Amino acid sequence: MKLILISFITCFIGYYYIPDIQMNIKHSVTIDSLGACQGISYQNGKALLYGDREVGMIRQFSFDHDTLVYDHKECKLTIDGKDVINHPTGVAFHGDLPVFMGNSIRLNKEGTAWKAVIYRINWAGLWKTGTLDGNLLQTIDDDTCIQGTRPEYVKYHNKWYVATADYGNHGNEVRLYDPERLSHCAKTSEPGVLFKKFTCTPWVQNLYWLADKGIIVLIQNQTEGRKWRFTYVDLEKSIQTGQQQVIKVVDIDDRNDELEGFAFIGDANKGIAVTSSHKNNVNYMKIGW
């Protein structure tokens, strides 16, 4: 009887437990030659910062303790010198799975018309040659989206999917695409590409998957293009209910610029947030759980 009671209490506490996630900026630095930085991807101990300089581009950085050091490695997202991924918004990278990059293109100044494109890339080839020449494997019209695309790998029921989300202020969704179907389609509205989706709050700039916690982090603005917001979402429950199931919302109110991307670096207690500002665009953060 005691064992049953203890198990019940443990389940009850676990179900209702909401971690007191705290995020604080330790210090900020300015990294140039990125244009407006659009995001960060943490891969194999390296930080990849991508932006929309004179062309879309990526730069690789190593770590000296908590400081980024430029490796003098850069890729331009061009073909024959022509800008292709001019506004990179997200890199889906995981092990040997196909690598996808997003491009969210504003078609009018009001921001009411967008074109979203997902590209499948020969990642090793891109870093070998420094451009997309011969390394752009596929161009996919993300016509399922509402506003923009920002791919990120997530795991659901032991299978990896490419998640993406919308930026606007109405009808926003997080969608999961089957990477195998995505690798053989011309547009995301084709049968079998979209696996699951759920509604979410506005102004999602990027996504981050915390695999060991089953949490997808929505990297957001509080208002259009301004202020920082991190929304920690239970992926499993969100898919089951069809709407985001929030674990915690963390707002950073003392920063009024445009948060674009975020990645944990090595563990769940340290991360880097990047903005589109030309000063203090790289921010080292401490996370408490």
C-alpha positions, 0 to 999 in steps of 0.5 A, spaced: 500 500 500 505 504 501 509 503 495 502 504 491 501 511 495 508 513 494 508 512 486 501 516 486 504 521 489 510 521 485 506 521 479 502 527 481 508 531 483 511 530 476 505 531 472 504 538 476 511 540 477 513 546 473 521 548 473 523 555 475 527 556 469 531 562 469 535 565 464 540 571 465 545 574 460 552 574 463 555 578 458 554 581 451 559 582 445 559 584 438 561 580 432 561 583 426 561 581 418 555 577 419 550 583 417 544 582 421 545 575 425 539 571 424 541 565 428 546 560 431 547 552 430 551 549 435 554 543 432 560 538 434 562 543 439 562 549 434 558 555 434 555 557 427 553 564 426 549 565 420 546 572 417 544 576 411 550 580 410 551 582 402 549 575 401 547 570 406 552 566 410 555 562 415 561 563 420 564 558 424 567 559 431 570 555 437 570 556 444 575 559 448 572 557 455 566 561 454 568 566 449 567 565 441 573 565 437 573 565 429 575 559 426 576 563 419 571 559 416 566 562 412 560 559 407 557 564 402 550 561 401 551 563 393 551 559 386 555 562 381 556 568 386 548 569 386 545 570 393 540 564 394 539 563 401 539 571 402 535 571 409 537 564 412 532 562 418 534 555 421 539 550 420 536 542 421 542 538 423 542 532 426 548 526 425 547 523 418 540 525 417 539 530 411 541 537 412 536 543 411 536 550 411 530 555 411 529 562 407 524 566 409 523 572 404 518 578 405 515 579 399 512 586 401 514 591 406 507 590 410 509 583 411 503 580 409 506 576 403 511 571 404 515 566 401 518 560 405 523 555 402 527 549 405 533 547 402 536 540 402 544 541 402 550 537 402 553 540 408 560 537 408 560 539 400 558 546 403 564 547 408 569 544 403 568 549 397 565 555 401 559 556 397 552 552 395 555 551 388 554 543 387 552 543 394 544 545 393 541 538 393 533 540 393 529 546 393 522 545 397 517 550 397 514 550 404 507 552 402 504 549 408 507 555 412 503 561 414 509 566 415 516 563 414 520 557 415 525 555 421 527 548 420 530 544 426 530 537 428 526 534 434 525 527 436 518 524 437 516 517 439 523 515 437 523 518 430 526 524 428 522 530 424 524 536 421 520 542 425 518 549 423 514 554 425 511 561 423 513 568 425 506 572 424 501 574 429 495 570 427 494 562 425 501 560 428 503 553 428 509 548 429 509 543 424 513 537 424 515 534 417 517 527 415 525 528 413 524 522 408 518 525 405 521 532 405 527 529 401 523 527 395 518 533 395 517 539 391 513 542 396 511 541 403 503 540 401 505 534 398 501 528 401 505 525 407 510 530 408 506 534 414 506 529 420 503 533 425 502 540 427 500 544 433 498 552 434 503 556 438 504 563 440 506 569 435 513 572 433 517 565 433 524 567 430 527 560 431 526 553 434 531 549 439 530 542 441 532 540 448 532 532 447 534 530 454 528 533 456 523 533 451 522 540 450 522 544 444 524 552 445 520 557 441 525 563 441 520 569 440 519 576 440 514 579 445 512 584 440 513 584 432 521 585 432 522 587 439 524 584 446 526 577 448 521 571 449 523 564 450 517 559 451 519 552 453 514 547 450 512 540 452 512 537 445 509 530 446 503 534 450 503 539 444 502 534 439 497 530 443 492 536 444 494 540 438 496 546 441 502 548 445 503 546 452 507 551 456 512 549 461 515 556 462 515 563 459 521 567 460 521 574 458 528 578 458 525 585 458 531 589 459 533 588 451 528 591 446 532 589 440 530 583 436 532 576 438 533 572 432 536 565 435 538 561 441 542 555 442 544 551 449 552 550 448 554 543 451 549 543 457 543 545 459 546 551 463 549 555 458 547 558 452 548 563 447 542 568 444 543 572 438 540 578 435 540 582 429 543 588 432 550 591 430 552 591 437 551 586 442 549 581 438 552 575 441 549 574 448 552 569 453 547 566 458 546 562 464 540 558 465 537 555 471 532 550 472 
